[in-house]
Amino acid sequence: MESNFNNIIDLISIKQYKLRILRDKKWNTLDRMPVSNTEWGILALAHGKHPTISEIAQQMGISRQAAHKCINALNKKGLICINNALNNNRNKCVHLTLLGENYLMENLKLKEEIEKELELRLGSENINFLKELLKKEWN
């Protein structure tokens, strides 16, 4: 019997899920604090910037309450700092700590390592072709 998951949406979702699990397994071998997918997204958004909590919530498509929860968890882990936004004490902005920067760079190295493993399995030409397709606007 043929799988029901042969449509493009499910194929991409399943592969993305498996890649995240692989990345998490590799991360856990480094003996580091666990970081959720949402927290990784926040770290990436804060890299080199000082976004407000509401900007992070909007860009990630999550509620402000969910953003606050994740940001507070990242703050407790020592990965980000929370400060008042310039010109507005009501808004809070975040920036990465040195530890947060290090975690983000280590995560990037893990992703590059996984990409190289995929390249060996699928061929660099296929990986480059897939990347170019995924970079295109689909709207």
Backbone torsions as a table, in degrees:
resi	resn	phi	psi	omega
1	MET	NA	135.8	-178.6
2	GLU	-78.6	143.9	-179.4
3	SER	-65.0	149.0	176.6
4	ASN	-82.8	-0.7	-173.6
5	PHE	-106.8	42.9	180.0
6	ASN	-99.8	6.5	175.8
7	ASN	-84.7	157.4	-172.9
8	ILE	-60.2	-38.6	-177.6
9	ILE	-64.3	-48.7	-179.7
10	ASP	-68.3	-39.0	178.7
11	LEU	-60.5	-45.4	179.3
12	ILE	-66.7	-42.8	-179.7
13	SER	-61.4	-44.6	-178.7
14	ILE	-65.0	-45.0	179.4
15	LYS	-64.3	-41.0	179.2
16	GLN	-63.3	-42.4	178.6
17	TYR	-61.2	-45.4	-179.8
18	LYS	-65.5	-37.1	177.8
19	LEU	-66.3	-39.2	177.7
20	ARG	-64.4	-41.5	177.8
21	ILE	-62.3	-43.8	178.4
22	LEU	-61.8	-44.7	177.9
23	ARG	-61.9	-42.3	179.2
24	ASP	-63.0	-41.2	178.2
25	LYS	-61.5	-44.7	178.9
26	LYS	-64.4	-40.3	179.1
27	TRP	-61.9	-42.9	-177.6
28	ASN	-65.4	-26.0	177.5
29	THR	-72.5	-16.5	179.9
30	LEU	-81.8	-4.1	180.0
31	ASP	58.7	48.6	178.6
32	ARG	-112.3	166.7	175.1
33	MET	-61.8	141.7	176.3
34	PRO	-68.3	144.9	178.4
35	VAL	-132.0	126.3	-179.2
36	SER	-75.7	165.0	178.2
37	ASN	-59.7	-40.6	178.3
38	THR	-64.3	-41.4	178.4
39	GLU	-63.8	-39.5	176.0
40	TRP	-60.0	-41.0	179.3
41	GLY	-61.9	-41.3	178.8
42	ILE	-66.3	-42.7	177.6
43	LEU	-59.7	-42.2	179.7
44	ALA	-64.5	-41.4	179.6
45	LEU	-66.6	-32.3	-177.8
46	ALA	-84.3	-11.4	-177.4
47	HIS	-62.7	117.0	178.1
48	GLY	74.0	7.5	-177.7
49	LYS	-135.9	176.9	174.7
50	HIS	-133.5	66.0	-177.0
51	PRO	-70.7	153.2	174.1
52	THR	-79.6	163.2	179.4
53	ILE	-62.5	-39.2	179.1
54	SER	-66.8	-36.1	176.3
55	GLU	-64.1	-41.1	178.4
56	ILE	-63.1	-46.4	179.6
57	ALA	-58.4	-45.2	-178.5
58	GLN	-64.8	-46.6	-177.6
59	GLN	-67.0	-30.5	-179.2
60	MET	-91.1	-10.1	-179.9
61	GLY	71.2	34.8	177.9
62	ILE	-122.9	165.5	179.8
63	SER	-71.7	159.9	176.2
64	ARG	-62.4	-35.4	179.1
65	GLN	-63.2	-44.5	178.4
66	ALA	-65.0	-40.0	178.2
67	ALA	-62.7	-44.8	178.5
68	HIS	-58.6	-44.3	-178.5
69	LYS	-60.7	-48.6	-179.5
70	CYS	-66.7	-41.0	-179.4
71	ILE	-65.3	-40.7	176.7
72	ASN	-63.7	-38.5	177.9
73	ALA	-64.8	-42.2	178.3
74	LEU	-65.4	-36.3	177.7
75	ASN	-64.9	-43.8	178.9
76	LYS	-64.8	-31.5	177.9
77	LYS	-77.6	-9.9	179.9
78	GLY	81.6	19.7	-177.4
79	LEU	-93.9	-23.4	176.8
80	ILE	-138.5	162.3	171.7
81	CYS	-117.6	147.9	178.3
82	ILE	-114.2	127.6	179.4
83	ASN	-133.4	163.7	172.1
84	ASN	-68.0	141.9	177.0
85	ALA	-71.1	150.6	175.6
86	LEU	-62.2	141.0	176.6
87	ASN	67.1	5.0	-178.7
88	ASN	-159.3	104.6	-178.3
89	ASN	-74.6	-14.3	179.1
90	ARG	-76.0	-36.4	179.8
91	ASN	-83.7	142.0	177.1
92	LYS	-111.2	141.0	175.4
93	CYS	-120.2	160.7	-177.3
94	VAL	-123.8	153.3	170.8
95	HIS	-147.2	155.5	-177.5
96	LEU	-74.1	142.8	169.7
97	THR	-83.5	174.6	176.5
98	LEU	-60.0	-40.3	177.0
99	LEU	-63.1	-41.9	177.7
100	GLY	-61.1	-43.4	176.5
101	GLU	-60.0	-44.5	179.9
102	ASN	-62.9	-43.4	177.8
103	TYR	-60.9	-44.7	-178.6
104	LEU	-62.5	-40.9	179.4
105	MET	-68.0	-39.6	177.2
106	GLU	-64.6	-39.6	177.9
107	ASN	-63.6	-41.1	177.5
108	LEU	-62.1	-41.5	177.5
109	LYS	-62.3	-40.6	177.5
110	LEU	-62.1	-42.1	179.0
111	LYS	-64.0	-40.4	178.1
112	GLU	-64.8	-38.9	177.8
113	GLU	-62.5	-45.1	178.8
114	ILE	-64.0	-40.2	179.1
115	GLU	-62.4	-40.0	178.0
116	LYS	-64.6	-38.7	176.4
117	GLU	-62.4	-42.1	177.8
118	LEU	-64.5	-38.9	178.9
119	GLU	-60.5	-39.9	178.0
120	LEU	-65.0	-36.9	-178.8
121	ARG	-78.1	-41.7	-171.6
122	LEU	-104.1	-16.2	-177.4
123	GLY	95.5	139.5	-176.9
124	SER	-65.3	-33.5	178.7
125	GLU	-62.4	-43.5	179.3
126	ASN	-67.2	-39.9	178.7
127	ILE	-63.4	-46.2	179.3
128	ASN	-62.5	-40.5	178.4
129	PHE	-63.2	-45.0	179.5
130	LEU	-62.7	-43.4	178.8
131	LYS	-61.5	-42.5	178.9
132	GLU	-63.8	-41.2	178.0
133	LEU	-63.2	-42.3	-177.2
134	LEU	-72.0	-22.1	177.8
135	LYS	-77.2	-20.6	-176.6
136	LYS	-70.9	151.0	173.7
137	GLU	-73.3	132.8	-179.0
138	TRP	-104.1	-4.8	-177.0
139	ASN	-77.2	NA	NA
